[in-house]
Amino acid sequence: MSYISVNGVDHYYQWISTQDHPGNDLKPVMVFLHGWAGSARYWESTAEAIKDEYDCLLYDMRGFGRSHAPTPEVIAADPSLSSLESFAEDLVSLLNALSLTQPIYMNAHSLGGTVGLYFLDRYPERVKKAILTCNGSFPYQKWAFEAFYFFGAYVVAFRPKWLGQIPLAPQMFMSRFLKQTIPLAEKQAFLNDFLMADGPTSIGTLKAAVSKHATEVMPVAFANLQVPTLMISGEYDKITPAKLGREAASISEQMQYVLMPNTAHFPMLEDAENYLRITRAFLTEAEQPVGVSA
């Protein structure tokens, strides 16, 4: 496994490519960002499908998956580490550490999409095109956010390691995230990622993703987009409802929007064939992305 120190924290990363030395400017680089309490693992099948066209860089964000987390003392001394903007700074440091100076392509999912949006807002010159999957803009609702924090903190606090050994636990855990089925091994891997995620990082990013600050900053970042961006929503997504993605896409002339039918929060896994067709069309500009929007 490959690790690199980014802003003082060891980050896991991997290349999926047909080249022995990816990132050498012979092919464009596609960087993938995962969602909350997940890891780069679930992007592997998408990256494998496009590795002939792109050098694919996958990494686990700080405190998630195989990447390390700052100590509680470090987080207490620097509360900004819980901000999603700080994860955007991790990404630029990662690119610099790997000597990736040419503009990249980006595919960012869910909470990773918000990190990607902040990166696009701060470093538009570093990205050629971006895909935001299952992301969006939402209004501030104080009571709903507080209830979400309470429930989220409880879920993070109560996640014994033995939960991953209970029959049907992976299916139950993923039921809220999916419309179509995915292999049981994939469901088990998602549960394992959740169980191994760092607690303080999980809670801090949960609050940062659903916050008054986010409702104020994200629409401005969408409006200020300078990079051609594709927003993809799953029709039955309960985590980031499709209407939030559609509303975000309407803010900027740089954005295209596609609604993927019969999928939920993981359209890249639930309907990989159509997901790849849609994203390839956008990336190559051979034709407009084809989907069902409303």
N, C-alpha and C positions, 0 to 999 in steps of 0.2 A: 504494500500500500504506500502511496506517495503522500507526503505531508510537506507543507511549507508554512513558515511563520508569517502571519499577517497581523500587523498591529499588535504584536506580542502574543498571539494565540496561534497554536498549531492547527492548520486547516487541512482536512483531507481533500484531495482532488484527484481526478483521473482524466485521461484522454481516451476518447474512442475515435479511432482514425484508421485509415489504411496506410498511413505513413509511419515510418520508424521514429521520426523526429517531428511530431506535429507542432503547429504554431510557428512554422518557419516561413510563412508568407506565401508558400506555394499554393495553398488553398485558403479560403476564408475560414475564420474561426466562428463557431456558434457556441455561446455560453448559455448554460441552463441554470436557472434558479428554482429551487424547490419551495414548497409551502411550509406552513407552521407544523412543527413537531415531525417533519418528514426528513427525507434525505435525498441526495442526488440519485439514489438507486432506482427510483421509479421513472427517471428520465432515460435509463439505459436503452430500453427498446426503441425509443424514438431516435436516440443518437445512433444506434446501430443501423437504423433504416436510412440515415442520411450521411453516413460516414464517407461514402464515395464522393460526396459533394462538399462536405465541410469537415474540418478538424473540430471535433466536439469536445468542449471543456465542461466537465461536470465537477461540482464541488459541494461539500456539506457546509452550510452556514454555521457560523460560530455557535457552539452550544447544542447543535443538532447532529444527528447521525454519528459519524465517526470523527467529527471535528471536536476539538477540546472547547472548554468554556472558561471564561475568566473566573477567578476565585470570587466568592461572595464579598471578600474584603475589597477587591478591585472594583466590583460593581457598586458597592456602597460608596466608595471614594469617587466614582465617576458615574452618576446616574444616567448620563447621556448614552451609555453603552446599551441601555434598553431601548433607545430610539431606533426606528427603522432606518433613519438617515445614517446612523453609524454603520449599519450593515452595507449601505451603499458605499461608504468610505472603505469598508473591508474589500469590496469588489474592485475598486480602482487600485487599491494596494496590491491585491492579488494579480491583476493584470500587469502592473508595473514589475512585481517580483518575478513574473514569468516572461518578462520582456516582450509583452504583447502590445506593440505600439500602434499597429494598424487598427482602423475601426472594426469592431466586432459586429456580429449579429447576436441577438439576444432572444431567448425564449424563457419567460418567467411566469411561474404559476402561483396563484392564490396570494398568500402573504409575500411570497417571493416577487409577485407582480408589483406590489407596493414598493418593495426594495428597488426593483427595476425601474419603476416610475421615478423615484427619487434620484436614481443614478442618471436617468435620461434628463432630468431637470438640471442636474449639476454638471454633467459631463456629456452634453449632446454630441460633441465632436468625436467621442470615443465609440459611437454606435452608428452603424449604417442603416439597419432596420431592426425593429423590435416586434416581438409577439408577446402580448399579455394574455394569459390563459386563465379564465375564471377569476377576474379581478373586476373592480368597478368603483364608482363613487357613491357615497351614501350620506344621508342627512344625520345630524346629531339628535339623538334621543336619550336624554340623561337617564331616565328610569330604565330603559332597555339596556343601555350600556352597563349600568351598575349591576343589573341582574346577570348580564353576561359575564362580568368580572367575577361575581360570586360563584356562578356555576363553573366557570373556567378554572378558578383557583381550586375548587373542590375536586374537579376531574384530574387536575395535575397532581394534587396532593394524594389522592387515592388511586394509585396505579401500581399495585404490588407486582413484582416480577413474575410471580406464579400465575398471573392472569393470562400470560401467553401460553400456558400449558393446558388451559381449560378447553375442552372440546366445544366447538361452536363460537368461542370468544372472538376469533378473527372475523367470522361472518357477521356477528352482531356488531362488532366495532365498526365495520365498513358499511353497514347497511344504510346509514344516513348519507354516505358520500357517493353512492352509486345508483344508477338506473339500470345499466346492463351489468351482467356478471363479469368478473375477471377471475383468473385461476386462484385457487385456495392459497397457493404458495405466495402469491402477490398480497393477498389479504393478511397472511401471517407476517410478511415483511413489514407492511404498514403498521401493524400492531407492535411489532418489535421496535420499530423506529420511535413510536410514541412512548413506549416504556423506557427507552434509553435516553430520551431527550433531557437535557439539563433543566431542573425545576425552575430556578430563578430566571433563566433565559426564556423558558416557555411562558411563564407568567408575565414577564416584562414585555415580551413581543406581543403577547395577546392583548395587553392593555394598550400598547402603542398602535396596534393595527385597528382597534375599535376605540377611537378616542375623539374628543372634541378637536384636538390638534389635527388629526387625520382628516376630519370632515372639512377643515378650513384650508389645509395645505394641498390635499390631493386634487380638488377641482382646479386650483391655480396651476398645478403642475401639468394636469391634462391640457388645460388651455394654452400653456406655454410650450407644448411639445414642438420640437423642431425636426424630429426624426419620423419617417413613415412608420406607422405602428398599426398592427392588426390586433383587435380585441376579439377573443373567442369566448363565448359563453356556452355552458351546457343547458339545454332546455329545462331540465328538471333539477338544476343545482339548488340545493337547500342552504348551502354554506354562503355562497355569493350569488344570489338570485340573478337571473339573466337580465332583468330590467336595470340592475345597477351597472352592468357592463354596457348595455345599450345607452344609458344616460351618460356615462362617461365618454363613450365614443362620439356622442353628439356635441361634445364641448369643443372638439378640435377638428379642424379640417385635415389634419395629418392622419386621422384615424379612420380605418375601415372596421366594420363590425360584421361578425358572422355568428349566428346562433346554430349550434349543432344539435339536430333533433335526436331525441331518445338517448341523451347522455346527461350526466349530472356533473359532479365536481372533478372528474378525471377523464375528460373526453379523449385525451391522448392514449388512454388504455382501453376505454370502453368501445371506442370506434376508431382504432388506429388507422385503418385504411383511409377513411374520409378526413381524419385529422391531418394526415400527411399530404393528402391531395390539396386541401385548403391552404396549408402553410407553404407548400412548394409553389403554388400559384402566386401567393403573395410575395414570396422571396424572389422569385424569378421574374415577376411582372409579365409572365407569358399571357396571363388572363386574370380577370378579377376573381377574388376568392368566391367560391360558389357555396352557398349555404341557404338556410331558411331563416329569414329575419322577420321580425314583426314589431 
